[in-house]
């Protein structure tokens, strides 16, 4: 998992899907539990990044407040939909989004 986290940070968030494959495939987690574990790891990395940008003075606070509010709202709605619909829905949605992103990378 450490290698996958480093790879995701170095290359971009698209590689973060590797986390899901590792947690589901190798650790036997459900998609919901894997997503929670992945988000916990990302929260630490994001928090450190935000701290660095704040200290450096690169944060536009008007934009940051709106982005934070919409992220919290979207996360809340998404979490409730995922819990309501279940593990199979989450895996199917994950597969569909992964395929869509792969096609975009190939044909762009």
N, C-alpha and C positions, 0 to 999 in steps of 0.2 A: 504494500500500500504506500509506503514511503516513496518508492520509485515512481509510482503512478501519480502521486501528489506533486513530486518535483517535475515530472514530465508535463503535467497539466499546467503548472505555473510557468514553465519555460516556453511551451509551445502555444498554449492558448486554452480557452475554456472548452473548446470542442473535444479536446483529448480527455476532459474530465469524465466523459462517458466510459472511459476505461475503468474508472472506479466502480461503476455499476456492474460491469462484466466481472470484475474481480470479486466484489462482495457477494454477488449472486452466484457466480460459477464456482468459486473456490471456497467461499465461506458459508455457502448454503443459506444466505439470508433471503428473505422475501424482498420484493422490489420496494415495498414501503419502508422496511427497516434499512435496506441498503441506501435509499435516498436520504433518510434521516442521518445515517452515519456519514454519508458524503457531504451533506450540508453542514454538519458539525465541523468537519475538517476544513471546509471552505470558509466557515465563519471565522475561524482563527486566522487564516491567511488574509482574508479580507480586512479583518480588524487591524492587523499589523500594517497592511498597505495604507489604509485610511489614516492611521496614526502618522505614518511617514509623510504622507501628502499634507496633512494638517500642519505638522511641524515645519515643513518646507514652504508653507503658504500657498499651495496650489489648489485650494478648495474654494469653489464658488458656492457659498453657503445658501444662496437662494435656490440654486439648482439642486444642491445636496438635500435640502429639506423636502422638496417635491419628490425627488428620486427615492428617498427613504420612506416617505409616506406611501407612495404607490407600490414600492417593493413589499412593504408590510401588508398592505391591503391585498395585493396579488398573491402573496405567499399564504395568507390566511384563507382566501377563497380556494386556491389550488390545493392546499392541505385538506380542506373539508371535502372537496370533490374526490380527491384520491382516497381518502378514508371511506367515503360513502360508496364509491364504485368498486374498490377493492384492488387486490394485487394483480389480477389478470388485466384489468383496465390499464393500470400503470405500466405493466410490461408491454402491452400492445401499443400504448401511446409512445413509450420510449423507443420501441422498434420502429414505429412509423416516423418519428422525428429523426432517428439516426439514419434511416434510409433516405429521407428527404435531404438531410444535410450532406450525405455522401453523394447523392445525385447532383446537388448544387455544386459541390466541389469538383466533380468529374466534368460536368458540362458547362462550367463557367469559364 
